[in-house]
């Protein structure tokens, strides 16, 4: 999943402090502002933060009366806890994180989709055959990379079920601090897992000859559901609804601008986080590949549906990641959309 990164883990704390200073400073001149702490889903920044960076840089947050501070969790499993303990007001989560958190009793609520469809995939070296028709042979006995994140843990069972394989018939290599592409190209694993908007820029930047082979999870049993959402706690939504709506309004304006000006938007992210460990070329291609997934079939940003959350819950229950399928309204609301 979302982890084909060049970021040095040792620098994550320093990046968090740098981002905090940037965020506060850019809106310090605003009169009568409301402070908002936004928690990302990973210890360091990457191009999916582009709308937030653009909202800062173009003054959309300031115009909405907000002073937004971006913070980064120590690992990929802590953003929900930051929300529920008051360490952050608004967070960036995967829908599977939401499903598991709600099942565990966490009072979190999705207030907007970030992406609208599932672009998680399996990847193999150039020249490898990886298709729905040969999936069983392509995976049986092979080493499959996983970061151990909730999304990959949720998607892999569907792929294995499609291939009529059990977990004992493959070798899942779990490495939360590893790099799927690096390990794939080095021959340490046979199959890597990630999303297309992260994997493809990494492969292009690696200089490897040929075309990396990819197979979308949705082609082999994985549910086609949104991956990322903006989320808050129920109590924050109840007490600060105007703030949530102002945040989403500013981010929507920024998203629309970033879609219309992809190269300039990527450059703004690169300038905001020069020590992220990514090249501007990686950021530009990653953002370009993210854009097609930001709107639904009706060309709407952010809008969630009962169908997506019901599909998610049924999928998670079918692989025993959650114990029951609640009403979709348990997971989300569209009431704060601009």
N, C-alpha and C positions, 0 to 999 in steps of 0.2 A: 504494500500500500504506500501511500504518500511519504516515502522515505528514501527515494533515490537521491541522496543528498551528498554534497561536497563539503558540508559544514563540519568543522572540527568540533567534536563534542566538548572539548576542554574550554572552548571559547563561549559556550552557551550563556553562562552567567554574565559575562562582560557584554554580550549582545543585548541581553535583557536590560541592563542598566543604560546602554546606549539608546535603546529604543524608548525607554522611559523619558530620558532627557529630551529626545526629539519631540515626542508627543506633547509633553507639557509646554515646551518652549514655543511650539508653533501656534498655540492658542492662548498664550499667557496674556495677551492684550485684550481679550474679549471682556466686555462688561457683563456682569451678572451671568456667569456661566455655571453649568452643572458639571461636576467631575464624574467621569465614567471610566472604570477600569475594564479593559477588554483583554480577556485571556485567550491566547492562541492554543492550538491543540498539540504543539510540538515545542521542544526546548529552544528552537531557534527559528528565525523568520525565513519564509520562502515566498515565491511569487503569488500564492493564493491570498497573501495579505495585500495585494495591489490595490483593491478598492479602498481599504482602510487608509493606506498611504496616500492615495489620491484625495480622499476626503480631507485628510490633514493638509496636504500641500495646496490644494485649491481653495481651502477655507470653508468647505461645506460643513464640517463639524462646528467651526466657529460661528457660522451663520445660523446654525441650528441651536446655538447657545450651549454648546458642549465643549468640554476640555477632556479629550480622550487620551488615556494612558494605556499603552500596549504593554502587556507583560507576557512572559513565557513560562510554562510549567517546567518542573525539573525532569519530567518524563511524559510519555504519551498517555498516561493513565490518571493524570492529576487534575485536568481542567474541570471536570465535574465537581471534584472535591473543592476546588477553589471557588466555584460558584456557591456551593452549599454551605461553606464556612465563611463566606463574606470576603474572601480574598480577591474576588472579581465580581463584577456586576453582569457583564455579558460575555458569553463564551462561544468558542468555535468548536463544534463537536461533530463526530460522525453519527449517522442515524443509528448505527448498531450500538454505539456508546450510549445513545439515548435509550434505546430499547432495553439494554441490560441494566442501566441505571434506574429506570422507572420500575423495572421488575424487582429491583433490590430495595425499592422504597424511597429513592432519592427524589426530592420535590423539584425536578427540572422540567422545563417546558420549552419546546422549540417554537421560536417566533418567526422564523423565515427559513426557507431553503436557500442554500448557497448554490449548490448544483442541483440539477434536475434528473440526471440519469446515472447509470452505473457504468463507468469506464474502467473498472478494475479488470485486469487481464493476466494471463500467463504469458511468459516470454521465454524464448530460447535463442541460442546462437544462430547466426546466419547459416543457411543451408540445412537446418533441422526441419523435419516435417512435424507440424503440430496443427492438427485439424480435428473437428468433431468426429470425423470418421475413424481416425487412427489414435484417438485419445487414450484408449486403454493401453495400447502398446507404447505410446509415447510417455506414459506416466508410470507404468508398472515397474517397480524396483528402482525408480529414479529418485534423485535427491531434489526436493522442492524447497526453495527458500521461503521463509516466513519471518516477519518481524515479531510475531506473537501478538500483534494488535488485534483489537476486537473485530475489525472489518475483515481481515484475512481469515481469522478463526471462523467467522460466519460464512464466508464465501467458499472456502476450500471444500467443506463437506458436500456442497451441491455439485461441485466439479467432480469429486471422487464418486459421488452417487451416479452421476451421468456416465462416468467411465466404468461403472460396476466394480469399483475397487474399494477396499477398506484402508484405513490408515496404516494397518500392518503391512500392506502391500506396496507402500511407498515409504520414502525416508524424508520426513519433514524436518528440515534444518532450521531451527528457531534461533534467531540472533537479533535481539532488540536493538543492539548498538552496531549492527553490521551494515553492509551495503549490498543489496540484492544484485545490482548490475555488475559491480566489481567482482563479486563472487562468481557470477555467471560467466563473465569473460575470462576469469582465471581458471575456470574448470572446477571450482569447488562445489558447485551445484549444477544440476542439469536444467532446471526450470526456475525462473525467478517470478515473483509476484509483485505487482505494483499497479498504479493507474497509468493510463497512456500519457497523460499530460506531464507526468514526472519521468517515466521511463524513457520515452522517446528523446527528449532533450538531453538526457544523460548519455544515451547511446550515441547520438549525433556528436556530442562533445568529446566522446571517448576516442574518436578518430578510427574506430574499427571499420574495416572494409566490409561491404555487403549490407544487407538489410536485416535487422533483427526481426525474428519471427514472433508474431503475437497472435493470441487467441482470446478474444473477449469472453469474460466469464458468462455474460448473458447468452452467448452462443452455445454454452454447455451447461445449462441448468441454473446458473445464478440468477436471482431476481433482479429485474431492471428497476431499481429504486434510487432516489437521490442518495448521495454519499455524505455531504456535509450540510450542516445547518448552523444558524445563529440561535443560541439558547440562553435562557435566564432561569431563575427560580420562580416558583409561583408567588412567593412573597414579594420579590422584587417587581414582578409584573403588576401585582396588585397595588403596590405603593408608588411605583415609578413608571406607570404606563406611558405618560407623556415623554419621558426620557427615552424609553425603548422605541417609541414611534419616531422621535427626533433622530435617534441614532440610525434607525433603518432608512429614514428618509434621506439622510446625508450619504449613507453608504450606497443607496440605490442611485442617487445622482452621480456618485463617483464611479459606480459600476458601469453605468450607461456611458459616461465619458471615457472610461478606460477601454470599453469595447469599441468605441468610435475612434480612439487614438491608441491602439495597442502598443506601438513602438514607444511612444512618449510615456505611456503609463508604466511600461516595464522599466524605462530609464529612470522614472521617479522612484520606483522600488529600489533599483540598484543604487541610486544616490542616497536613499534613506538608510539603507543597510549595506554600506560598502564592505563590511567585514563578515558578511553572511557566509562567505565561502563559495558563492556562485558567480559565474560570469554574467555579464549583461546579455550575451547571446543565449545562455541557458534560460535566463529569466524571460526574455522576449519570446522564445519559442514555447516555453512552458505556459505563459499567459495566453499566447495565441491558441494553443491547443485546449486551454480551459474554456475559452469563450463559447464554443458551441454547446457546452453543457449548462450554461447559466440561465437559459430560458426554457419554458415548457412548450408544448405543441401550440399553445395560444400566444406564444411570444411574450409571456409574462415572466418577470423576475420575481423571485421570493415565494410565490404562492404555493402553499402546501395543499394536500388533498387527503380525504379519508382513505382513498384507495392506496396511496403510497404507504401510509402507516399500517393499514390492515395487512398489506402484502408483506411488509417488514416483519410485523409481529408473528404472522403465521409462519413465515420462513424461519425466524429465530426459534419459535417453539418446535418446529419440525426437526430441528437439529439439537434440541434440548438446551439451547442457550438461555431461554426464558421458560417459565413454568406455565404461563397462561397468556391468552390473547385478550387484552383489554380493549375498551372502546378507543377508536383512533383519537378522539378528543382528549384522551388521557395524555397524549404525547404532544399535542400542538394547538396553536391558535393562529389565525390570520388577522386578528383584531387590531394588531399594531402595524400592519402593512401600510406604507404611504400610499 
